[in-house]
Amino acid sequence: MIRNRFVLLALFLFPLLLRPQNAKPVWQIDLSSFGYQGRPPAALAHLRQDVLMHFGSGIYQQGVAFTSPNVAVAYFVVHDDPPGASGQREPALSDPFRLVAVFLNAKNGELIKQLDWPLPTNLNSGPSAFFCPATQGRFVVGLGNSLRLYSPDFKLLAHFDSESDLYPITSPSGESLLLSTEKQVDGQWTTSYQLLDAGNLSVRNSWVEPNSHPPHSIEALWNDQVAWASQPLMQVPMPGPATNEMPRRSPPSVFVKTPVSPRKELPLDQGNLCGGWKFVSKDELAGPLCGGANRVLTVSTEGKIGLDFDLGFEQTDGPVVASASGRRFAVPTLRWGSGDSQGGPDQLTARVFGLGGRDPLLRLNVLRKDNAGTSTFYGSNGDILFGWGGLALSPEGGLLAVKSGASVLIYQVPDVATPSQCAPNCNNQTKAANPQPLPSQAASTAPAAVPGPSSQLIGEMLSWFPADTETVTAVMGPLPLQKFEKGPNGVLSMVKSDNEMRDQFMLFPTLLLKDPGNDFKDRPILATIEGSRGFLPPTGLGGMRYQGALIAVFAGDITDRVSSFLKDPSSANAHTEQIEGHAVTVSQSKSEEDVLTTYVAFPKPNIAVVATDRGYLEEVLARIDGKNGERALPDTLPEWKHVDTHAQFWAVRHYRKAGAERDPSSPSNGGWGKTSDPQAIGLTFSFDPDKSKTAILTYLSGDGESLQRLQGYFGERTPAITQMHARYRQVEPGVFEGTYDVDQMESAGYFVFILESLLGHAIYV
């Protein structure tokens, strides 16, 4: 049947492009004032990238770091002309280079010190350069085959020399460095390791390992623990009786060991390992998985999976970066957009996670240059990529430093992610210090500063709906009405505002206001709540039919605008009737094979009601005028414990058994799922885009398989779904929660479609 194969009308909402709300930096600086030349230095931009990369990575070395909670460092390599060089000469790889480090006050960005070191010349592999924090405010600088340890007041404390150039692996804790050298002895390749104490550059331990099969290189270090990731290896069965045994692959694994202990294998059959896996604490590693979907996982040194975060269209842009405390880590990502790399990525993102958390503590879009080269990631004004050195967390993880090109920005990291649910019985929370007066007491004009709706107002609005109302969907203000305009075909369409995130989620809950809306477009709304019941599929295509009404409470008297609307209603075939003692404008419109009737009334100087059913409207008007009766969705329902009625958008549906056999959206009748759920109780939704990018759905049911049912609504592995990074959990017995990131156009649009179908307002096409 068509109800089990409905398709949501994507063309209606997808053009609304959503832009994430970015955090504001504490401060930012431009490194150009300190001599920054780009990556690689702009003087070498005329050389082919393969030539530059073959020459060595030292000239690309740059990034940010914290040497203490109060000191941030930006470091980069610059090119110098040889002494006496002519201004007409073309720069060459044999020219001198310097490593520059700019030490800044982490609180305000003021300059503390600028140092630079000449890089040793190496025409075979190019100059090597290196910078990393140590403990107690110290830092280590690598120049060719030499390491130097400096004190917080920039005094040289220790020196370490090697036979070859050094590219150390560092411990995020600042405690240690790992050096490796490959050698061939008697035809066998081996790798020699030296573990250095970063506090004094002495050798803690050393060991030699034969090359493994498949070959690996250690990528991660935390104090004396080392780790590396291994891709699957085809295991060929040994000859024997079971000759029909097929070759099989070992699972991708992360290996952990110390210099004196055997390696420990942590199999990860979650997907293909890709990118660098790093320690984010002494007991946990993090890294990316690639394949059908790009994800970031954490795994403990005991093999337990922690975080599993879906990146959707994004992919990692460098290794994860941990704080020295081991409490937080940051993940750099990029997104190609159209999939064409010629113009570079269209989005760069940084996320900060706390260990044990499911949601990012901080997410921000990173500044990128618009004049980047067509096939490289840098231009004359510096590189656009920020991964591989472009992120750093302060020792305790309270600050995030971001470097992208010449820009360095510092952000404050919140202590906790946005709460995923409100406290029990949100409807009975303490009233605001200055509650909004009841609608009957509203002032005749809107105040200059309009407060949001109080719990008292929300409770009164709910009391106006009939007792058998099944779904309420709310939009909390103060906010302006959406504007609509007629196209060439005479159809009304929404005019996008400068807040497209809000528009996306306002459209369906306030759609009934499209006819009178333009007459009240400059009058802010305190709140709108739509109540509905009796959901039925359309006769053919189009939206589901239902009985319901939307109540909008304005911040002031709208009587003058009511007169304008009644004089010239938007529908040409409208007429006026008296219903419950109120003048009601009645109009009809065609929707595919169904004829829809719309009723518009203004029962109070600051209230508008738009209904789809005469009987439902009669009850609403009577209750507004003082009729008593059982409230719709009373406070005693368990759903109210799991919805935030202070969020800008929220909804509650309490499933009714009566009529469920005719309602394709009811779980008792399948509810878009594969099986029915006669134990379903209700559904809630909360989303506050001004505070978080995460929307929350909660499903209440006595069925133990309900978590899988909730996952099934978003189970299709499309890009729009994967962008949501859906996370699921059982909050308590019978209560199942899904959280979804909805800061991208595709994911937000798809989420709204699914949400409206779950609330009884699906569209058939």
N, C-alpha and C positions, 0 to 999 in steps of 0.2 A: 504494500500500500504506500501511497505517496507520503503519508505522515511519518513513515519509518525511513524515508529517504529524502527528507527535506534538505534543500540547499539554501543557505542564507544569502541574501542579496548583497553581494560584495560591492557592486558598482555604486551603491548608495552611500557608503561611508568611507571606502578606502581612499578617495581623493583627499581626505582630511589628513594632511601630513602632521605628525606629532613631533615636537622637538623636546628632548629631555630638559628638565630644569637643572641647570648646572650650579654646583656650589660656588661660592665666591671665595677667591683666595685671600689669605691673611695679608700677603704682600706678593709682589712680583718685581722682577728686574729684567733688564735687557743686557745680555752678556757682551753685546757689541761694544759697550763702553769700557769693557775690560780686555778688548782685543780679540774677541771671538771671531773666527773666520769661516766657520761651517765644518761639516763632516763629509769628506776630508776638507782641509783648508781650501778656500775658494780659489787660491792661486793654482791649484792642481786640477780644477774642474775640466780643463781642456783634455786631460788624459782619459783613456778608456777605463771603464770600471774594472775590467778584468786585469788590466795592467796594475791598477792601484791595489787591488786585492792580492795579486801575486806578490807585490812588493812588501806587503805586510800590513797587519792590523793596527800597528802603533799609531799611524796617522789618523785613524778613525777613533781613537780612544777618547771618550768624553762621557760625562754623566754627572750625577749628583750623589751626595752622601751626607751623613750626619756623623761628626766625630764626637759629639756630646749632645745632650738635650737642647743646648743653647747655641750650637754652632752647626750651620749648614755649609756645605762645600760644593761648588761647581767646578769641574775640572775639564780641560780640553787641550788639544794639541794645536799649535799654530806653526805656520811656515815663516821662515826668515830668508831674506836675500843674502847671499854670501857677501862678505866684506868686499867693497869695491865693485860690486856688480853694477852693470849698466841698467838703467831703467827700461831699456828696450829689449832686454833678454827675456827668454821664456823660462819660467820656473821649471825646475827639474827635481826628480826624486833624490838626487844627491845633495840638494840644498840642506841647510841646517833646519832643525825643528826644535820646538820647546814644549814641554808639558807645563801648563798654567793651572794653578789652583787658586780659586777665589773663596776666601773664608768670610762668611756672612753671619750676622746676628740672626738666629733663627726666629726671634720674636718680631723683628721689624725690618730685616733685610739690610741693615747698615753694614758697611764694609769693616771687617776686622783686620784682614791682612790679605795681600796678594803675593804669591810666591811663584817662581817658575824655575824649571830645571832644563838644561840643554839635553837633548836625546843623543845617545852615542850613534855614530854613523855605522850602518851595516848595509853595504850595497847588495848583499846576497839575499837577505830576507827583510830588509827595511828596519827602521828603528822600532823598538818596543817600549811601551810606556804603561804605567799601572798606578792606581791609587786605591787605597781601601782604609777604612777606619780600623783601629785596634781598640783595646780596652782603655778605660780611664782617660778618655779624651785624646789619646795618641793616634797616630796615623802612619801608614806605611806607603812609601813611594817606590815604584819599580822603574828602573832605567836600564834597559839592556839586560845584562846578566847580574845586576846589582839591586839589592833591596836596602832601603834606608828607613829606619824607625825614628819618628820625631815626637817630641813632647807636645803637650797642649800649647806651650809658649814658643813652639817652632824651633826648639833646639834639637840637634842631631844626637840621638841616644845610642843607636846601634847600627851595625852595617853587616850585610851578608852577601857574599859573592859566590857565583856559580860558574861552571865551565861554559854554559850556554845561556841564551836569553830566557828570561823567566816569565811564565804566564801562570801565576798561582791561582789555585782555587781557594776561596776564602770562606771562613765560617761566619755566618751572620752575627754570631755572638761576639765577634772580634777577638776570640781567644786564640785562633790558630790559622795557619796557612799550609797548603799542601802543594809541594813541588813534585813534578814527575819528569823522568827522562827515559826515552826508549833507547835500548842498546841491543846489538846483535852479537851473541856469544856462541861460537861453535854452530853457526847456522840457525840458532834459535833466538827469536826476538823476545826480550824481556823488558819489563817496565820497572824502573827503580823509583821509589817514593821516599820523600823526606817530609816529615810532619814538623813544622816549625811552631814554636811558641810566639805568637804575635806580640807578646808583651816585651820580649827581649831579643827575638830572632834567633834563639838557640834551637837546636834540633831536639825535638821531643822523642821522635822515633823514626826509624827508617826500615824499609823492607823491600824485597824484590818479588815480583810476581811474573810467572810466564804468561804470555798472551793467551787469552781464553778463546774458546770457540762457541758462539761467534765472538769476534773481538769486541772489547768494550773499553771505555775510558771512564774513570771516576769523574763524576760531574758535581757531586754534592758533598759538603763537609759541615759537621757541627762538632766543634771541639775535637775529639779524637775518633768520631764515627764518620765513615765514608759510605757513599751510596752511588749506585748507577742503575740505569734502566736498560733492559734487554728486550729486543724484539723477538717474536716467536721463531723458534728453530724447528725445522722439519725433522722429526724423529723417525728414522728408518728402522723397521723391526729387524731384529737379529734373525739369521737363518735358523730354522727349527721346524717343529711339527706344524705350527700355525702359519703355514706359508701363504694363506689367503688374507693375512692381516694387512690392512691398508696403512700407508705412511700417515702419521699424524703430527700435528703441530703442538709444541709446548705453548702454554699461555704466556702472554707478555708478563714480565716480572720486573720488580725492583729488588735489587740486592743491597744488603746492608752488612757492614763488618767494621771491626776496629783493627789496628795493626796486629793485635795479638789474638784475635778471635776468628773462627771460621765465618764464612759469609752466611747470611740468612736470606732465604729467598721468600719474597712476598708476591705470589702470583696475582695478577690483575686480569681477569677474564672479562673486563668491562669494555674492551675495545683495543685499538692500536695505540701504543705509547708513542708520543711524538714530542719534540721539543725537549728542553732540559728539565729534569726532575731535581728539586732542591729541598734541603731541610728547611722547614719553617719553625721548628722547635727541636729540642733534643730527642723528642719521641715521635715526630710526625714529619712526613714529606708531602710535597704537593707538586703537581705537574699536569700537563695536558694530555687528553686522549682525543684521537682523531678517528674518523671513519664516517658512519652515517650521520653523526652529530659531533660537533666539537664541544668538549667538556673539560672542566677542571676538577680534579679529584684530590683529596687528601687521604693518605693511608698511614696508619700508625706503624711503628717498627715491630709491632706484633701482628701486622697484616689486617687490621680492622679498617674498613672504609669509613671515612667521616663525611666530609663535604662532597657532594656530587652536584656541580653547578653547570647547567647547560648554557653554552655560549651562543647557540643559534647560528646566525650568519657569521658571527665573529670567529677569529682564531687568535691564538696567543702571539704576541709580538715581542717575544723574549721570555726569559725565565721568570718565575715568581720571585719576589723580593721580600725577605722576612725582616722583622724588627729584631734588634739584639736581645730583647727580652723573651722572644719566642711566643709572644702573645698574639701578634697580628702579622698578616702578610698581604702584599699587593700583587695584582695580576695585570700586566699590560696586554691589551688586545687591539686588533684592527679589524676593519670590515672593508671588503673590496667593493661593495655596492653592486654595480652591474656585473662584476666578475672580470672586468677588463683592468689589468694592472697598469695600462699605459699612463693613466693620470694619477697613479698612486691611490692609496686607500681613501675612501670617502669619510671614514670615521675612525678616530683613535679614542680609546676608552681606558680608563684606569679604575680598578675596583680594589677596595680594601676590605678584607675579611678578618674576623676574629676567630681564633681557634674554637671549635665547637659550635660556631654559629652557622645558620643556613642562608642568611641574607647578607649582602654587602653592608658594611657600616658606612661606606662612602662609595659613590659612583659618580664619575665626572667625565665629560667629553674633553679631550685634550686639544689644545690649540695646534693647528697645523698651518703650514705655509701654502698659499694658493698658487704660488709661482714655481712649484717644484718642476724638476725636469720631467720629460715625458717617459723616460724609461729608467730613471734612477730616483732615489729617495732624497735627493738633495739638490739645491739650486744655488744661485749666487748669494742668497741670503741665509743659507744654512739648511740643514736637513729637516725633513718633516717628521721622521719617525722618532718616537720617544722611548721605545723599548731598548733592551741591552744597555743599561746604564742610565736610562731616563727616569727611573723611579727610585725613591729611597724613603724609608720610614725612620723616624726618630727612634732612639733606643727603646722607649716604651710604647712606640706606635701611635703617639698622640698627634703627630704631624706627618703629612705626606709631602715630599718634595717632588716636583715634576719638571723635567727639562725636555723641551721640544724646540729644536733649533736654537735660536739665541734666547729664548724665553725660559726663565726659571720662575716657578710659582710654588708657594707654600700654602697648603690647605690644612685646616683643622679636621681631625678625624673624630666623629661622634663616639661617645663611649658605648652606645648601644644602637642597634638597628631600630627602625621604626616599629613599635609594638604591633604584633600581628592580630591582636584582638583587644577589645576594650574590657574593662573590668566587668564582673558579673552585674547583670541587671542594669545595663547602660541607661535604660529609660528612667531609672529612679536615682540617677546620680545627683549630687548636690547641685542646686540651681546656680547659675552664673551670678556673680556679685551684682550685676545690673541686668536683671532679666528683661527680655522684651515684653512690653505690655500685651495683654490679650488683644486679639483683633478688634473686638468691640470698643477698646479703649485707645486704639491707635490714633496718633496725631493726624491732622488733616494734611500735613505736608511732610515729606521725608526729611529727616535730620541730616545735618552736614556729614556726620560720621554715623553710619548705620551699623549697629551691632548685629551679630549673628542671631539666629533663632534660639530661643531658650528651650529647655526640656518641657517647660510648661506649655509653650506654643505647640511643640510637636505632639505632646499628649492630647491637647485639645483638637488638633487637626485629625488625629487618628480616631477620636470619638465621633467625628462627623461621618465616618464610613459605616455602611451596614455591617451587622455582626458577622455575616457569612462571607465577608471579603476574604479572599485567599492570598492575594499578593499586594504588598505596598512597595512602591519604588519612590525614593526621595532624592531631591536635590536641595542642598542646604546653601543659603546665601549668606550675606547679600551679594547678588550678582545680577547682571542685566539679562533681559530676555534675548534669545537668539532672534536674528532678523531673517526674514524670508522675502524672496522676490520671485515674480513670475517670469518664466522663460518664454521663448518664442512660441512654444506649444501650449502656453497658458498654465503650465504646472509650476507650483510653488517649490522653490529649492532654497536651502539654507545659505545665507551669506556668511562666509567664514570670517571670524574675528581674529584678533591678534593672540588669542589664547585657544589654539586648536586642540590642545589636550582636553580642556574643559568642554569645548564644542562636541568632541567625539562622544563623551559620556552624557552630555545633556540632551542629545538629539532625541533618543527614544523616550526618555521619561517626560520630556516637555513637548513632544510632537503634537499633542492635541491642541497646544496653544498657537499653532502656526496660523490659524485664521485670525484671531484677535491680536496676535503678537505684535505686529508692526505698529498698532495704535498705542502700545505701552512700552516701546523699545527703550525709552529713556527713563523709565521708572524701575528702580531696583526691586528685586523680589527677595523677601526674607526666606521663603521656603516654598517648594512645591512637593506635594505628595500625591501620587496616583494610586488609587485602589482599584482592584479588578477581581473578577470571579467568572465562572461559567465559560472556561476556555474551550473553543471548538475549532476544528480545522476549517479553512476557507472552502467554499463550494468547489473551486478549482485551484487557481493559483492566488498569490497575494498573502497578506498578513492574516494571522489567526483572528477569529472573531471572539469578542468577549464583552461582558457587561462591566462598565467601570466609569470612573470620573477622575479628573485631575483637578486638584484644588491648589490655587496659587495665592499666597498671601503677600501683598505688596508692602513696601516700607511706608507708604503714605496713601492719601486719598487719590483715587483714580477716576472720580466721578466725571471730570471733564472729558477724559479719554473714552469713558463708556458711552457718553452721548455721541461722540464722533463715530464710534464703531456701530452703534445702533442705527445711526443715520445712513451709514454707507458700509454695510457688512461686506466682507471679502467675497462671499458666495452670492452669485446673482440670483439664485433661486431660494434665498433665505426668506423666512417669514417669522413672525413673532407669536408666541403662545404664552398663556398664563399657566404656570405650573407652581403649585404650593404658594400662590400669592406673589410670584416673581415673574417679571417679563423675561422670557427665554427665547433666544434666537435659534431657530431650528433650520438646518440645511441638510441636503443629501448630496452624496458624491458616489461615483462608480469606482469600484476597485476590482478589476478583473471581472469575475462573474457575480460579485456581491455588490449590493447597494448599502452604503454605510450612512447612518444618520448621526449628526453631530448636534449637541445641545450646548449653548453658551449662556451662562447666567452670571449676574453680579449681585449676590445676595447682601453684601456689605460694601461700604465705601472703599475698602482696600482688599476685597476678595473677588477672584474670578473662579468660576467652575466650568469646566468643559467635560461633557459626558458623552458616552456612546450608547446609553440605554435610558429610556424614559423612567422606568421603575427605579433604577439605581439612583438617578438624579433626584427623583421625588424624595427618597429616603435621605439623601445627603442634604437637600435644602431644608427638610423638616428638622434635621438634627442641628444644622447651623442656626436655625431659628429657636432652638431650645428644647426640642424633643429629646427625652431621655431614652436610653436603651443600652444594651450590652455593647461594649466597645469592640471594634474590629481588632483582632489579634491582641488580646489582653496581655498585660504584663506577666501573667502567670505562665505564659508559654516559654518553653526552654530556649527557643530561638533568640530571645532578647539578650541572653547571656553571651551571645557570640556575634553580635553586630555592633558596630560603633556608630551610634546615631549622631555623633558630633563630626563625623567625616562629611566631606562635601557630597559624596554619593553613597547611598546605602539602600538596601532592599531586604525585605523579609517575605518569604512564602511559607505558609503553613498549609500543608496538603490536606485537602478535604476529600473524604471518601465519596460523598454524594456527587454524582455526575462524572466521576473519574473514568468510568468506562468509555466516555465520549471524548475525553481530553487526551490528545496524543502527547502532551507535555507532562502528564502526571506519571510518576514512577510506578504507581499502581497499575498503569496501563502500558508500561514499557518505558515511557519517558525518554525517548531517543536512545535508550540503552538496549542491550541485547536481550535482557530478561527483565521481568517486572520485579518491583520491590514493594510488597504489601506492607512492610514494616516502616516505610519512609515516613518521617515526621515533618521535616521542613528543610529550608535552604535559606542562607543569609549571604549577603554581599556587602563589603565595605571597601571604599577607595577614597583617598584624600590626596590628589595630585600635587597640592601645595606642600605636602610633607613627605611624600614617598612616591616611588614609581610602582609600588607593589599593590596589586589588588588581591582581595582575600575572599574566597568562597568557603562556606562551611555547610556541610551536609549532615543532617541528623537522621539516624535510622537505627533500628534494632538489628538490622542485617549485618552480619560480620564481614560480608564481602563489599561493604559500602565504599571502602577506600579505593578498591579496584574500580567500582562504578564511577566514582568521582574522577579518577584518572582517565577512564574511558571517554569522557566527554571531550578531553583534550588529547586523546591518544594518537591521533594521526601525525606521523612524523613529517610535517610540512615545515618549510622555513618559518611561516607565521607562528606555528606552534612552538618550534624550538626556540624562537626568540623570547618566548615567555619565561624560559628557565623554570618551569613548573616544579614546585616542591610539595610533597604531600606528607601528612602525618596524622596519626590518631591523637586528638587532643585529650580525650577521655573516653570511657566506654560509651559508644553510640554517637560520638561526635568526631567528624572527619574533616580535615582542613586542607585546602589547596591554596598556595600563594603563587602569583603570576606577575612577572614584570611586563608592564604595558606601556613602555616609553618609546616604542617604535610603531610606525604607521601600520604595518601589516599585523603585528601582534595585538595592538590595541583594537583595530577594527574587527579582527576575528574574535577577540575576547568579548566585545560588545555583542556580536551576533550570537555567540553561544550563550552568553548571560541572558539576553532577552528571550531566547528560546526556552531556557530553563525557568524563566519567570512567567511563561505562558504567552509570549509575544513573538513566536517564530514567524518567519516569512518563507513562503513556498514559491519557488520559481521553476 
